[in-house]
Amino acid sequence: MTATIRPYGVLKTYIGGAYDITIEAGVTVRQAMVDMGMLPEVVALVLVNDEQQSKDYVIQDGDYVKLIAVIGGG
């Protein structure tokens, strides 16, 4: 059982600049981020199969997860 995570923008640095990464299903989005070395606080938006979800969503087999970074400015 696997799922795909696609980080956008600066979040790609957490997966070595790759386009996306395949992970094992059955973990929360938050845990998947931690496993990639990503601080959950840097993610502003989680989309699973193009629907907004919380970081506590449990990733299912075949899910396509998009992670959008917090955008800073000032």
N, CA, C and O of each residue as an XYZ file, in Angstrom:
296
protein
N       0.832     -1.166      0.000
C       0.000      0.000      0.000
C       0.887      1.242      0.000
O       1.650      1.469      0.939
N       0.783      2.032     -1.043
C       1.601      3.226     -1.144
C       0.753      4.434     -1.540
O      -0.379      4.308     -2.008
N       1.339      5.594     -1.335
C       0.738      6.861     -1.724
C       1.854      7.752     -2.242
O       3.035      7.459     -2.050
N       1.480      8.828     -2.894
C       2.456      9.759     -3.447
C       2.322     11.105     -2.767
O       1.218     11.615     -2.572
N       3.470     11.677     -2.406
C       3.493     13.019     -1.840
C       4.251     13.919     -2.798
O       5.346     13.585     -3.251
N       3.650     15.075     -3.105
C       4.309     16.073     -3.943
C       4.399     17.376     -3.156
O       3.401     18.072     -2.975
N       5.615     17.701     -2.688
C       5.808     19.001     -2.051
C       6.049     20.070     -3.117
O       6.661     19.798     -4.150
N       5.572     21.266     -2.864
C       5.733     22.370     -3.801
C       6.697     23.414     -3.255
O       6.867     23.544     -2.042
N       7.319     24.146     -4.150
C       8.209     25.241     -3.779
C       9.417     24.771     -2.992
O      10.043     23.765     -3.325
N       9.732     25.509     -1.948
C      10.919     25.208     -1.144
C      10.817     23.860     -0.442
O      11.831     23.314     -0.007
N       9.612     23.319     -0.327
C       9.450     22.018      0.342
C      10.120     20.887     -0.433
O      10.397     19.832      0.138
N      10.382     21.088     -1.719
C      11.066     20.060     -2.511
C      12.465     19.775     -1.983
O      13.007     18.697     -2.229
N      13.056     20.716     -1.267
C      14.399     20.503     -0.734
C      14.417     19.345      0.261
O      15.454     18.712      0.460
N      13.279     19.069      0.881
C      13.209     17.972      1.846
C      13.265     16.601      1.191
O      13.520     15.600      1.861
N      13.028     16.551     -0.111
C      13.121     15.263     -0.828
C      14.175     15.352     -1.929
O      14.073     14.704     -2.970
N      15.191     16.175     -1.666
C      16.319     16.269     -2.579
C      15.992     16.899     -3.922
O      16.670     16.629     -4.914
N      14.970     17.729     -3.968
C      14.604     18.398     -5.206
C      13.804     17.534     -6.167
O      13.509     17.961     -7.284
N      13.449     16.323     -5.748
C      12.672     15.417     -6.608
C      11.268     15.979     -6.844
O      10.795     16.839     -6.101
N      10.625     15.484     -7.873
C       9.282     15.917     -8.246
C       8.252     15.461     -7.213
O       7.409     16.247     -6.781
N       8.323     14.196     -6.823
C       7.464     13.649     -5.783
C       8.140     12.440     -5.169
O       9.214     12.025     -5.605
N       7.501     11.878     -4.152
C       8.062     10.745     -3.429
C       6.940      9.755     -3.124
O       5.807     10.156     -2.859
N       7.256      8.480     -3.163
C       6.300      7.433     -2.816
C       6.552      7.014     -1.374
O       7.690      6.770     -0.972
N       5.469      6.935     -0.604
C       5.571      6.537      0.799
C       4.600      5.399      1.078
O       3.721      5.105      0.268
N       4.767      4.774      2.213
C       3.829      3.750      2.661
C       2.578      4.425      3.193
O       2.673      5.410      3.924
N       1.419      3.915      2.843
C       0.148      4.426      3.357
C      -0.010      3.980      4.814
O       0.718      3.110      5.291
N      -0.972      4.590      5.510
C      -1.276      4.183      6.878
C      -0.707      5.100      7.942
O      -0.902      4.854      9.132
N      -0.006      6.151      7.540
C       0.507      7.131      8.494
C      -0.215      8.455      8.264
O      -0.805      8.672      7.206
N      -0.164      9.331      9.254
C      -0.764     10.643      9.071
C       0.135     11.492      8.179
O       1.323     11.211      8.020
N      -0.451     12.523      7.608
C       0.334     13.458      6.805
C       1.431     14.053      7.679
O       2.574     14.189      7.241
N       1.085     14.406      8.907
C       2.063     14.973      9.849
C       3.251     14.027     10.050
O       4.402     14.461     10.013
N       2.977     12.748     10.260
C       4.064     11.790     10.478
C       4.906     11.632      9.219
O       6.128     11.507      9.306
N       4.274     11.637      8.057
C       5.012     11.546      6.795
C       5.952     12.738      6.651
O       7.085     12.583      6.196
N       5.491     13.926      7.037
C       6.343     15.112      6.969
C       7.542     14.972      7.899
O       8.672     15.264      7.508
N       7.298     14.531      9.117
C       8.375     14.346     10.081
C       9.367     13.306      9.565
O      10.577     13.485      9.699
N       8.865     12.230      8.980
C       9.742     11.185      8.429
C      10.637     11.719      7.311
O      11.737     11.210      7.094
N      10.160     12.750      6.598
C      10.952     13.375      5.533
C      11.886     14.450      6.075
O      12.651     15.046      5.317
N      11.828     14.703      7.390
C      12.655     15.732      7.999
C      12.050     17.123      7.896
O      12.741     18.124      8.091
N      10.771     17.183      7.593
C      10.066     18.444      7.375
C       9.340     18.859      8.655
O       8.674     18.040      9.289
N       9.467     20.119      9.027
C       8.710     20.628     10.160
C       7.265     20.857      9.714
O       7.041     21.581      8.743
N       6.287     20.269     10.385
C       4.895     20.449      9.981
C       4.460     21.914      9.930
O       3.549     22.265      9.180
N       5.108     22.768     10.725
C       4.741     24.183     10.766
C       5.021     24.919      9.454
O       4.447     25.981      9.216
N       5.891     24.376      8.603
C       6.219     25.059      7.346
C       5.208     24.758      6.251
O       5.287     25.321      5.160
N       4.257     23.871      6.536
C       3.232     23.519      5.542
C       1.943     24.261      5.879
O       1.395     24.122      6.973
N       1.468     25.057      4.909
C       0.259     25.847      5.114
C      -0.988     25.120      4.650
O      -2.071     25.333      5.196
N      -0.850     24.258      3.643
C      -2.016     23.631      3.040
C      -1.698     22.199      2.645
O      -0.657     21.922      2.050
N      -2.608     21.291      2.985
C      -2.513     19.885      2.604
C      -3.704     19.562      1.720
O      -4.852     19.754      2.119
N      -3.431     19.074      0.526
C      -4.487     18.621     -0.382
C      -4.295     17.136     -0.624
O      -3.212     16.699     -1.012
N      -5.346     16.361     -0.394
C      -5.312     14.928     -0.660
C      -6.338     14.657     -1.750
O      -7.535     14.883     -1.572
N      -5.843     14.168     -2.878
C      -6.714     13.951     -4.036
C      -7.502     15.222     -4.358
O      -8.692     15.175     -4.670
N      -6.801     16.367     -4.273
C      -7.327     17.701     -4.576
C      -8.411     18.188     -3.624
O      -9.172     19.093     -3.968
N      -8.494     17.596     -2.420
C      -9.413     18.070     -1.388
C      -8.608     18.439     -0.150
O      -7.717     17.696      0.261
N      -8.921     19.579      0.440
C      -8.191     20.024      1.614
C      -8.401     19.062      2.777
O      -9.523     18.640      3.059
N      -7.303     18.724      3.445
C      -7.333     17.839      4.607
C      -6.437     18.419      5.692
O      -5.621     19.302      5.431
N      -6.594     17.922      6.895
C      -5.723     18.344      7.993
C      -4.435     17.514      7.955
O      -4.342     16.510      7.249
N      -3.470     17.952      8.718
C      -2.205     17.217      8.810
C      -2.392     15.901      9.564
O      -1.505     15.048      9.545
N      -3.526     15.730     10.221
C      -3.807     14.495     10.948
C      -4.554     13.467     10.106
O      -4.927     12.406     10.608
N      -4.772     13.771      8.844
C      -5.404     12.818      7.916
C      -4.508     11.594      7.770
O      -3.296     11.724      7.594
N      -5.106     10.400      7.843
C      -4.356      9.155      7.657
C      -4.321      8.841      6.162
O      -5.359      8.659      5.525
N      -3.130      8.783      5.630
C      -2.927      8.569      4.196
C      -3.356      7.156      3.816
O      -2.968      6.179      4.456
N      -4.161      7.068      2.764
C      -4.697      5.799      2.284
C      -3.956      5.347      1.021
O      -3.297      6.146      0.356
N      -4.075      4.079      0.711
C      -3.465      3.525     -0.491
C      -3.956      4.289     -1.722
O      -5.159      4.475     -1.905
N      -3.035      4.721     -2.549
C      -3.369      5.406     -3.779
C      -3.585      6.904     -3.653
O      -3.801      7.581     -4.658
N      -3.530      7.439     -2.424
C      -3.713      8.883     -2.242
C      -2.606      9.665     -2.932
O      -1.479      9.189     -3.070
N      -2.947     10.869     -3.359
C      -2.003     11.802     -3.951
C      -2.036     13.046     -3.083
O      -3.013     13.795     -3.092
N      -0.962     13.263     -2.330
C      -0.906     14.327     -1.331
C      -0.036     15.477     -1.844
O       1.114     15.272     -2.233
N      -0.599     16.685     -1.839
C       0.151     17.879     -2.212
C       0.394     18.696     -0.956
O      -0.516     18.915     -0.157
N       1.631     19.143     -0.790
C       2.009     19.966      0.365
C       2.408     21.348     -0.144
O       3.293     21.472     -0.990
N       1.761     22.369      0.367
C       2.025     23.745     -0.037
C       2.659     24.477      1.153
O       2.156     24.416      2.275
N       3.768     25.164      0.886
C       4.532     25.839      1.954
C       3.862     27.126      2.397
O       3.087     27.747      1.670
N       4.200     27.498      3.636
C       3.853     28.810      4.159
C       4.632     29.825      3.340
O       5.820     29.639      3.077
N       3.968     30.890      2.941
C       4.645     31.936      2.165
C       4.859     33.125      3.081
O       3.916     33.680      3.644
N       6.120     33.503      3.217
C       6.450     34.632      4.081
C       6.666     35.889      3.257
O       6.878     35.838      2.046
N       6.608     36.968      3.918
C       6.847     38.241      3.254
C       6.740     39.366      4.266
O       6.495     39.138      5.451
N       6.922     40.546      3.793
C       6.803     41.602      4.761
C       7.116     42.947      4.245
O       7.047     43.925      4.989
